[in-house]
Structures are given as C-alpha cells and as structure tokens.
Amino acid sequence: MNRRKPKIGFMVATSHNRTIDELGRPFPVMGMAEMALRALEREGCEAVLYKGKRIVDGEVKDIQVPNYNADVVIDNRRSAMEVAELFRREDVDAVVFFATSFLWANLYVQPLKIIGKPVLIWVGDRLEGCEAIGAWALKGALEVAGFKHVKTIYGTPDNPKVIREAMNFIEASRVKHQLSRSLFGRFGSMALGGLSALMDDADWIRKFGVTAEHLESLTLAAMAEKFGEKEIKEVYERIRKLTKTSYPCDQAMERNIRIYLAHRKLIEKYNLDFTVIKCFFELSENYVPPCIAQSLLLEEGFVASCTGDDLGALTMYIMRLFSDAPILQADVEQIVVDKKLVRLATCGAMQFSLIREKDKIPEEVIVKGPELERAVPSLSINAIAKAGPATCARIIKFSDGYKMLIAPGEIIEEDKDFRPDLGWPKIPAATVKLAGDASKFVENLLHQYIIVCQDDIADKLVELCKLLDIEPIIC
C-alpha cells in the first residue's frame, strides 16, 4: 500500500516585510504563520520550505514577532520564482500560501501557475497586521486568472475546525496526486453484465490520472499452481490466526491461498497499486472463487475489488488512500427508508478486521460458500460487520461525466440477523444507518455495489471531488 504523508510547499508572503507599525510592533503576523506551519506538521504534513528555513526558530510567543527570518518571506519576483521552482522540483501535493499582511497579488499568480498544484490560501481572522486583505486580493487574482483548485481558510491555527478544514484539502490534494501516479491491475473483462461498473482507459487517465494494466483472471490460476507446500502452509497459518478459524486446508482453501500468492506475485511483477478480479465465471467455474484471497489482501491494506467492478475498485482505492480503516464492497440488498437503514451482503469476501468479535467462533467464521453462480467448491466469511463509524461511497459514471455518491453514517449491529431472509444465512453482511437522506440515496444508487469504509471520511471525499471536478452527491 502506497499511502503516505502529505507533502506541502509552505510559503509566507507579504508586501510589508520588516515593516514596523505605528505602535512599534512588527507589522506582518509572522508568528501566526509559524504556528500554522507547526500545526500542519503535527497533523503529519511534510513541509518544503524556501531556503530550508523556518519563519521563526525556537519559541513563538505572539502572532507578531520581531525575531523572524525575513529572508525566507516571499516578497519579490526573484524569491517568488525561486520558490516556484523549488516546489515544482519537490513535486509537492499542494501549496499552502500564508498571507501575513497586505501583498501585491499579481506577483504570485505566475509562480503558482508554474507550480501547478492546488492552492490553500490561509489567513487568520485577527485585526493585527491587516492580514486578511492580502488573502482577499490573492483569491480574486487567482480567480480572474482562471485557477480552479483554490481554497481559502479563514481562522487561526489554534482552532481545531480550521485545522480540520486545512487538512481535508491537503489530504485530498495528496490523494489526487497519488491517483495520477497509480496503476490499476484489471484481471478479466465485464462480469455479470456490470455495464455501469466498467472503466474507460482514456477517460480514467484524463479525469483521474489512473492508467491500467489489462490482465486475465486465468493468469492467476495458472501462476497459482507454481507455489509449494511450505508457502501454502505459512499463509494458511496466518489466515487461522487472523480469523481464529479451524477450517481445514481443503481444496477450496488451498486454491484461495494459491490465488492470493499469485495475486501478490503479479502485483509485484507489474507494480500494481490496486486491482479488480473478474471471478465470475472464469475462476468460479474453473478454479476457485477467490473470496478468502481477496479478504487477506484487504487485511494487508491492498485494495482488491471483486466481480469486475472497476469503479468500485477505484472508489475503494481512494478510500484506502484516505484511511487505514476496514473497507467492505457489498451489494445493497435493502434500504429501509423511514429508518435510514441500508442492509448489505456479499457472496464471500470481508476484511478480517471488520468481523464482529462474537462471530469469531473457530469452526464457523470460514464456511463453505454458496453454490450460486459457482461450479467448484468455494469458501465464504460467515460474519456480520462490527459497529463503528462509516462512510458509504461510489463513483458513478453518467453519460456526461462522473459523480460520487457520498453517504456518512455508522455501521450498527441489528438485533435480528437479516441473512436468512436473503436465503443465504452464512455470507458476509453489514447494516449501515445513514446520517442523511435515505430517499436521496435510493434515487442516486446506480450500481448494486456500494463501498463502505469504517471511518468518517465524507468531508475529505467532498474535497477530492472538487479537485477532480466531479460532482459530489451527498446523502
């Protein structure tokens, strides 16, 4: 998994560098700029700084300080162009532009265009330094110059809400950047008539920056037979430990392990960042449905979607880039609109760490899978998802472009198990209680699969939609 810390270019600007106001105070709020930088670093940001120097060394005692490093303030064309080349060379995810007083806005437009990354304009909401007017001027200049991905943060760095807003934008910029360097491994073609799940190679490179390596599902089966007994046993013991299962290493288990090992080998060979498998019908009729293999990959942090669901895989990958929390890909079986309940189930795969504790009975957590659409023995995770925060999402392809359905809520554990009503009482399942509009969720669900991340990442997804120029549908 290639999730990493966000990398920002942090620049501080003013047209009043070294100015003292009529009360004898250092005019620009350089202390606040340094506070903002340190707050972002505490949140995990890696900061690239002009000349490699901080605005203030040591303790910051006030928002206006005399002991700042005036030579790292971007206040002329030479330094503006130098910082542009620095940030471009360092390939930052986003630029954080901290305005500390009034500034000549036109000075920064060309450098920011050279950098070519999303811009976060940050300014405090205090009167000292007349700080805000520089931000308004720059915001207007970037608007008339045609900049699309600009966000303004208004508030001081000691405000948790302000930091959260800033980090949502920065994290979304990181994910956008990582998408543009990602390789999708596509094993097989369209599965089960899933027309609305398909990728378009030209579309994906244009809109998301993602390119694909097209492979075959049966390539996995062919490679799977190349692994020895020792490797099989090592993986089997890992699965037993993770699931607390006593299920034997029969043909279905052994073949799942072989698919897992083959999948890992091909990930390494092609340097894949995320994948999808067309399990139906090539593998399900000729080798094994890879539900346990998929579950183990997900547990390791690698996104492997099933049933040829390309857009589901992309959604899962985006969620994984935002969060390490468990992720589930599942069919939307029922929506109880008046109670805002979404009941989900899938035919076999579930990330092991999503299994609720009371389902971890050794002889029951892994069971023989349903025979529906399968011609060879299969396995399934017999479990219901544990309770916790949740964000449901799915990228949707419309005739005129892409949108993302985003629905925050929580995974709950219902008193009654709904799986027997489905006719398949031992498959993975979950119930999500939506926070928003269940009717809107029904109206905008355009595929049977939804992706659930056990984390509250809805605001980050919305920010990413803005950076990708796709419409968020928030339910």
N, C-alpha and C positions, 0 to 999 in steps of 0.2 A: 504494500500500500504506500503510495507516494504523497500522502497528506503531509504538509509541512507548515512551519511558521510563516505568517505573512511578512513580506519584505516591503518596507515603505521607504520612500525618499522623503525625508523630513526637511523642509526648508522654511526659514523665517525671513520675513520681508517687511520693509518699511521705507518710506522716503525721509524718515527723520532719525536716522541712525546717529547716535551720540548726542541727540538734542536734549537739553535741559529745559523743563517748563518754567513758568514764571514763579512757581513756588519752590524752585530749586530741586525738583525731583527729576530723575532720568525719565524722559517722556514716554518712549515705547515700552510696552509691558513684556519685557524680555524674561522676567521671572515666570510669568504665566506660560510663556512659550516652553520654557524648560520643564515646568510642571506637566504640561500636556505631553511632551516627549516621554517623560518618565512614566506617566500613567499608561501610555500605549506600550511601553516596554514591559511594564508589569503584566500587561494583558498578553504578552507573548510576541509582540512585534519585534522584528529585526530592523533596526533603523540605519539607513545610509545617510551620512551627514556630510555636508560641504566641508572640505579640508579635514574630514575625520574628527572634527572638534565639536564639542557640545556648546550650547548657547551660554550655559553657566556651569562652571566647575564647582563642586562642593555643595554646601548647603544653600538652599534657596529660601530666603527669609521673607520675601514680599513679591508681589506681582511686578513691581518696578524696582530694578536693582542697578546699582552703579557698576558692579563688577562682572558685566557680561562680556563675552568675546565679540567685540564689534566687527572683527574681520571676517566672521562667518555669516553675517547678515547679508542677504541678497538685496543690494540697494543700488546696483548699477548694471549696465548691459553686459559688461565683461563677466561679472560674477554670475549673472543670470544664465548666460550661455555656458559657462563652465559647469554649473550645477546641472544644466540640461544634459550635457554630455556625460556627466557622472552618473546620473540616474538612468540614462539610456544604456550606458555600458554595464551597469549593475543589474539591469533588467528587473527593476522594482515592480511590484504588483500595483501600487498606487502611489500618488504624490499627496502628502499632507502639507498643505500650504497654510502656515500660521501667520495671520496678519496681526501685527503688534501696534500699529497706528495707521495714519493715512499713508497711502502709497500711490505711485504712478502706475495705474493698472496696465496701460499699454506696454510697459516694459516686460511684462511676464507672459504675454499671450504667445509670442513666437517660441520662447523656450518650452512652455508647457505643450505646445503643439509638437515640438521636436521629440519630447519625451513620449508622447502618445499614449499615456495611461490615464485611467480615471483619476479625477482630482477631487480631493476633500479640502474645501476651504473651511478653516476653523478659526473662530474668533470668540473671545469672551464677551460676556454681557455686562461688563462693568463700564463706568464712565472714564476711568483713568486711561490716559493715552489716546483718547478719542478713537479707540481701537476699532470699533465696528465699521466706521465709514470706509476704511480701506477694503474690508471684505465686500461691502456692497458694491463698491466701484469695480473690484475684480470680477465679481459674479456677473455684473452687467457686461463687462468687456468680453468675457468668455461666451456669454450668450449671443451677443451680436457677431462674434467671430465663428459661430457655428459649433461650439463644443457641446457634445451631447451628454457626456457622463461626468457631471459635476454635481457634488452635493455640498451644501453649506451646513456646518454645525455651529450653533449659537449657544454658548454657555461655557462655564468654567470647568477645568479638569477635575475638580473635587466633587462634581455632580455625577453619580453613577448612571443616570439616564443618558447624560451627554456621552459618557464613555461607551455605553452600550450602543448608542447610535453610530458613533465613530467606528467601533469595532465591527458592527454589522456591515457597514460599507466596505471597510478594509478587507474583511473576510470574504465578502462577495467578489471583490476585485481579485483576491488571491485565487478563488475558485475559477473565475473567468480566465485568468492567466493559465492556470493548470489545465483547464479544458483545452485550451489552444495548443497544448503540447501532449495531448493524450491520444493513445492508440487503442481502438476498440477491437477486440477479437470476436468475430462473428462466426460461430460454428453452425453451419446449416442455413436453410432458407426460411421462408414463411411457414409457421407452424399453425395448425388448426384454423386456417382461414383468417389469421390475425392481420387483416389489411391495415387497420389503424395503428398497428404496432411497428410497422416497418420503417427502417431508416432509408434515407436518400443520401448517397455519398456526397454529392455536390452540395446539397442543402446543408448537411452537417458541417462540412468544412467551412462553408460560408457563414453559417449562423453561430455555430458553437466552437469552431476551430478544431473539431474532432475528426480524425481520419480512421479508416477501418482496414483491418486485415481479414480478408474473407477466407474462411477455412471450412472444413467439413466435419460433421458430427462423427462420422465413422472413422475419421482420422484419430479421434480419441480412443475408439475401441481397438483400432489396430495397434496404437502405441501402448495401450493398456496391458497388452499381453507380454510386454518386454520386461516386466518387473518381477523380481524374485520373491521367494517366500519370506525372507528376512524383512524386506521393505514392507510387505503386506502386514506382517505381524506387528511391526512398530506402529504403523498407522492404526491398526485395529486396537491396540492397547491405548492409544491416545483417545480414540473415539469412546472406548469403555470408560476412561477416566472422566472425560468431559460430560458424558451423558448418564453415568452411573448405571449403564446397561449391562445385562448379562446375555444379551442376544448373541448367538453363536456366529462364528465366521463361516457362514454358509456361502453358497454360490452368489446370492444377491449381495451379501455384504462384501465378499471378496472382489466382485466386479465393481462395486461402488468405490472401493479403495483403489482399485486399478485405474478407474476413471479419474479419481482425484489425483493420483500420481502422474498420470498422463497429462491432465489439465495443467498441473504445476510445471511440468516439463515444457509444454508448449507456451505457457506464459513466459517462461524464461527464454525460450528459443526466439520468440518473436518480440519480446519486451512489451508485452501487453499490459495495459493499465486496468481494463475491465473487460468482461466477456458476456456473451449470451450463448446458450446451447439450444438447438432445436432437438429436444428429447423425443417428442412425438413426430414421426413414428420410427425413425431410423434406429435410435437406441432402445426405445421401448419395445420394439418387435424383434430386434436382432442381438441385443447385448444386455443392457440393464438401464432402467430409468435412473439417472444419477442424483437422486434426491439427497442421499447421505453425503455424497461427494460435494454437492453444492452447499449443504449445511456446514460442512467442515471448512470450505473455502471462505464462506461468510464469517465464520467464527474467527478465522485468521485475519479478517479485515479486508479480504479481497472480494470485490463485487463480481458475482457470477449469477446472472439472471437466467431464468429457465423459459421454456416454451417459445423460443424465438422472439421474445418481447424486447425489441431493440430500444424503443422509447422508455420502457420500464427499466432497462439496464442503465440507460443514460440518467434517468431520474435517481435510481439507486446510487449511482456513482457520484452524482452531485451531492446527495445526502451524506454519503461516506466522506466526501471531501470537507464537509462542514462538521461532521460529528463521528465519534467512535462508538456511539450507542448502537445497540442491535437494530437490524433492519429486516423487514418482512415484505415479501412480494406475495400478494394473495388475491384471490377472486372476491369481489364484492357480492356476497350471497344474498344479503338482505339489508335494507335500510328501514328502520322503524322511525319514520319521520317525526312523529309527535314526541318521541323520547330521545331523538337525536342519536340513535344507536346505529352503528354500522357493523354488521356481522361478517366476518371474513374467514375464509378457509382456503387451503391449498392442498394439492394432491400428495405432497410428501416432504418438502424441504422447509426447515425452520432453523434459524441460527440458534445454536445450543444455549447461548446465554440469555435467550428470550424465553426459555421454557420456565413456567412457574414451578416453584420448588415442590409442591405436592404431587406434580406429575412425574417426578423423577423416581419412579419405582423401577428397580433394576430390570425386571422381566417385561416391562410394559412400555418404556419410553421409545424403544425402537421395535416396530412390529412389521409384519408382512403388509405390503402396500395394497391399495385397492386394485382390482383387476381391470377396472375401466380403462380402455384405450391402451392396454398392455398385453403383450403376448409372452413375456418372460417373467420370472419371479422378480418381485420388487420389494422395496422397503419404504417405510414412512415413519416420520416422527409423530408419535401419539402424544400430543401435548397441546395445551392452551397457553397463550402468551401471558406472561406475568404483568401485573398492573404497573402503570407508570405514565409519565408524560408522553405525548405522541404528536407527531406531525404527519398527516397524510398528504401525499402529493403525487402528481403525474404530469409529465409534459405531454401535451396533446397537439396533434397535427391537424390544422384546419386547411381548407382549400386556399386560404390567403396567408398562411404562416403558422406560427406556433404560439401556444398559450400554455400556462402552467396552472393546473388546479392545485390549490393550497388550502388545507383544512386542518387547523390546530385542534387539539382535544386531549384525550387521555385514554390509554388502554385500561379497561376495567375487567374485573373477574365477575361474571354474572353468577347468580345462584344456580341457574339451570344450564346444563351443557346443551347447546343447540345442535350439536353434530348429529345425534341420532335422527333428528328431523330431516337432515340432509340425505340420510341413507348411508352415510359413511362415518361411523362413530369413532374411528381411530385415525383421523388425519389432523394436521396442524390447523389451529384456529385461533382467532382473536376477536375481541369485541372492542370497538372504539366508540367512545362517547364524544361527539363533536361539540366544540365550543360555540360554533356559529350556526349557519343556516343550513339545515339538512335538506330542505327542498331545493336550494341552490346547488347543493352537492349532487343531488339526483339529476338535476337538469344538465349539469356540465360533465357528468361521468360518461366518457366516450370510449371506454375500453373496459373489459371485465376485470383487469388487474389494477390495483392501487398499490402504492408503495407506502409503508409506514416506518418511520424512524422513531425510536423511543427517546425522543429529545424534543425540546421546544426550539425549532429552527425556522419557524414560519417567517419571521421578520428578515432573516438572512436570505431566505429564498426569494422574498419580495425584492430585496435589494439586487439580487443577482438577475432577476427578471428585467429590472430597469437597465442593468448594464448590458444584457443580451438583447435588449429591445424586443422583448416578448411580453405579452400582457399577463399579469397575474390575475387569476380568478380566485378571490379569497372567500371562503365559505365559513 
